[in-house]
């Protein structure tokens, strides 16, 4: 394997992997079951304990 073939493979499949990871992160953040958890985390700095 030379540099160009490794670079081409990384450019193609690396982009695919990053897009998939991004979509998984967005789906996790917008999943309805996680809404209460994220709302609680968002209000955490405003609590006076």
Backbone torsions as a table, in degrees:
resi	resn	phi	psi	omega
1	UNK	NA	130.4	176.5
2	UNK	-101.1	176.7	-174.8
3	UNK	-62.3	-41.6	-176.2
4	UNK	-64.9	-38.6	179.8
5	UNK	-71.0	-37.4	177.0
6	UNK	-66.8	-41.6	179.1
7	UNK	-64.9	-41.3	179.0
8	UNK	-64.7	-43.8	177.9
9	UNK	-62.3	-46.2	-178.7
10	UNK	-66.2	-37.6	-179.6
11	UNK	-67.0	-40.4	-177.4
12	UNK	-76.2	-58.7	-174.6
13	UNK	-78.7	-24.1	174.3
14	UNK	-65.8	-41.1	177.4
15	UNK	-64.5	-42.5	178.4
16	UNK	-61.7	-44.2	-179.8
17	UNK	-63.5	-41.9	179.9
18	UNK	-67.2	-38.1	177.7
19	UNK	-64.9	-42.3	178.4
20	UNK	-63.6	-43.3	178.2
21	UNK	-63.3	-38.5	177.9
22	UNK	-63.9	-44.3	-180.0
23	UNK	-65.5	-36.5	176.6
24	UNK	-65.7	-42.0	179.5
25	UNK	-64.9	-40.7	178.3
26	UNK	-66.9	-42.5	178.6
27	UNK	-62.6	-40.3	178.1
28	UNK	-63.8	-42.2	-178.0
29	UNK	-69.1	-31.6	-176.6
30	UNK	-99.0	1.4	-179.5
31	UNK	-65.0	129.5	-176.1
32	UNK	-57.4	-32.2	-178.8
33	UNK	-65.7	-25.6	-177.5
34	UNK	-90.0	-1.8	-175.3
35	UNK	-59.0	-45.9	-178.1
36	UNK	-66.3	-38.7	179.6
37	UNK	-62.7	-44.5	-179.2
38	UNK	-72.4	-33.5	176.7
39	UNK	-65.4	-41.6	177.7
40	UNK	-63.6	-42.9	179.2
41	UNK	-66.3	-33.8	179.6
42	UNK	-69.3	-32.0	-178.8
43	UNK	-91.8	-3.8	-177.3
44	UNK	-58.2	-43.0	-179.7
45	UNK	-67.2	-19.1	-176.6
46	UNK	-90.5	-7.3	-179.1
47	UNK	-75.9	144.8	174.3
48	UNK	-112.5	100.8	-178.4
49	UNK	-94.4	NA	NA
